[in-house]
């Protein structure tokens, strides 16, 4: 059951979905956007730390797919690849 655990963080416009069970902990998210992604902070994602566009661009750089997003305006949100 823990393998399907996800966390969601939203700024009202976009929701970031994190799947810790597949995270490779490369630090790419933290190095690219440390004002949003900081593993030393709890919660580790401060969704209001950057613009929606900056967040989306950084989530797309996630090599493992542990981070995905959906726009809150979507009626049937599906995680991005």
C-alpha positions as CSV (number, residue, x, y, z in Angstrom):
1,X,0.0,0.0,0.0
2,X,2.9,2.4,0.7
3,X,4.0,2.0,-2.9
4,X,0.9,3.8,-4.1
5,X,1.3,6.7,-1.6
6,X,1.2,10.2,-3.2
7,X,1.3,13.7,-1.9
8,X,-0.4,16.6,-3.7
9,X,0.6,20.3,-3.4
10,X,-1.5,23.0,-5.1
11,X,-1.3,26.8,-5.6
12,X,-4.9,26.9,-6.9
13,X,-3.8,26.9,-10.5
14,X,-1.6,23.8,-10.7
15,X,-1.3,20.7,-8.5
16,X,2.0,19.0,-8.2
17,X,1.8,15.3,-7.5
18,X,4.8,13.5,-5.8
19,X,5.2,9.7,-5.8
20,X,7.9,9.1,-3.2
21,X,8.2,5.4,-4.0
22,X,9.6,6.1,-7.5
23,X,11.7,9.1,-6.6
24,X,15.4,8.7,-7.4
25,X,16.4,11.6,-5.2
26,X,18.7,13.0,-7.9
27,X,18.1,16.6,-6.5
28,X,17.3,18.0,-9.9
29,X,14.1,19.6,-8.6
30,X,16.0,21.1,-5.7
31,X,18.9,22.4,-7.8
32,X,16.6,23.8,-10.4
33,X,14.0,25.5,-8.2
34,X,15.2,25.5,-4.5
35,X,12.6,28.1,-3.5
36,X,9.9,25.4,-4.2
37,X,11.7,22.1,-3.7
38,X,13.7,21.7,-0.5
39,X,14.1,18.3,1.1
40,X,15.3,19.9,4.4
41,X,12.0,21.7,4.8
42,X,8.6,20.3,5.8
43,X,6.5,20.2,3.8
44,X,9.4,19.9,1.3
45,X,7.4,21.5,-1.6
46,X,6.5,25.2,-1.1
47,X,4.1,25.5,-4.0
48,X,3.8,29.3,-3.6
49,X,7.6,29.7,-4.0
50,X,7.5,30.3,-7.8
51,X,5.2,30.9,-10.7
52,X,3.1,28.2,-12.1
53,X,5.1,28.2,-15.3
54,X,8.4,27.8,-13.4
55,X,7.0,24.9,-11.4
56,X,5.7,23.1,-14.5
57,X,9.0,23.5,-16.2
58,X,10.9,22.0,-13.2
59,X,8.4,19.2,-12.8
60,X,8.9,18.2,-16.4
61,X,12.6,17.9,-15.7
62,X,12.1,15.1,-13.2
63,X,13.9,12.1,-14.5
64,X,12.0,9.4,-12.6
65,X,8.5,10.7,-13.1
66,X,8.0,10.9,-9.4
67,X,6.9,14.5,-9.9
68,X,3.9,15.2,-12.2
69,X,1.3,17.9,-12.4
70,X,-2.1,18.8,-13.5
71,X,-3.9,22.1,-14.1
72,X,-6.7,22.6,-11.6
73,X,-9.0,23.8,-14.4
74,X,-8.9,20.3,-16.0
75,X,-12.1,18.5,-15.5
76,X,-10.5,15.0,-15.6
77,X,-6.9,15.6,-14.4
78,X,-4.3,13.1,-15.5
79,X,-0.7,13.3,-14.4
80,X,1.7,14.4,-17.1
81,X,4.5,12.3,-18.3
